[in-house]
């Protein structure tokens, strides 16, 4: 079964944390061998920017450093993919996956894995639209416009009601509109309810929540409300199931039964065309137990979904088809 994962932080873990390994061999949850074992056809690799670890005194200085680091991470991914051209392909446009699959079918070639480049923390734009244009030029297909801090675009998820209700800033509206014009996907994971609502109002292209769960199942502000699920589904968007225990059931365990419950709720509220996979692998730690510890074990979740009553067709949609629809929307 073909798999697309909309979010992993493997680049950040290899470059900033472990400082060793590569896409072929590493100590991460995502590697080429694990992707192959999972039946992956594409992986979204996030250039995650952790503000507090960046040089500089002010937030502006740190975001400037973050922008430079994202460009370094982008070059790193391209180099890694280029080192194994028979196994992976860097996909510069969001619709490029379909073209790659057609070319493979026509040439009767062995399937390769597509690598999409994303950015997690739109604050690196620092109010400069030309930076968005540069990200597009570098092949960034999706941007998670917020992380956990207010930035030049808008406001993050929060337990503070006022912040949670706050939306896009004027520059943020321009960014969201321009992303649609450039063919980039807007990602509202980490965004406040107000920001997410404004994105759906102003977006001219695809909108997703690449790694977000359901608030009705686990009451955490990082998760999507039912209203947001409905509105995002009506927009043709998807949400990728996040494997972090705090967002699954509030525990320090990442359990499949909780994953199944979130996917059931996504289908109930948003329909079978709504749920997807967004593991957040290599982007969290502190779990005492992970029933799916890495990408190579994804078959366990497919079997759990089948046992829970999901049809083969529904699982295929969750695994890749819903994301393929988003990628190929013109």
Secondary structure, DSSP 8 states (H G I E B T S, - for coil): --EEEEEE-HHHIIIIII----SSS-SSS--HHHHHHHTEEEEEEEEE--GGGSS-SSHHHHHHHHHHHHHHHHHHHHHHHHTTTTTEEEE-STTHHHHHHHHHHHHT----EEEEEEEE-GGGGTT-HHHHHHHHHTTEEEEE---SS--SS--B--SSHHHHH----HHHHHHHHHHHHHT-EEE-TTB-HHHHHHHHHH-SS-EEBTT--BTTTS--TTSB-HHHHHHHHHTT--EEE---HHHHTSSSEE-HHHHHHHHHHHHHHH-TTTEEE---BTS----SEESS-SGGGTHHHHHHHHHTT--HHHHHIIIIIHHHHHHH--
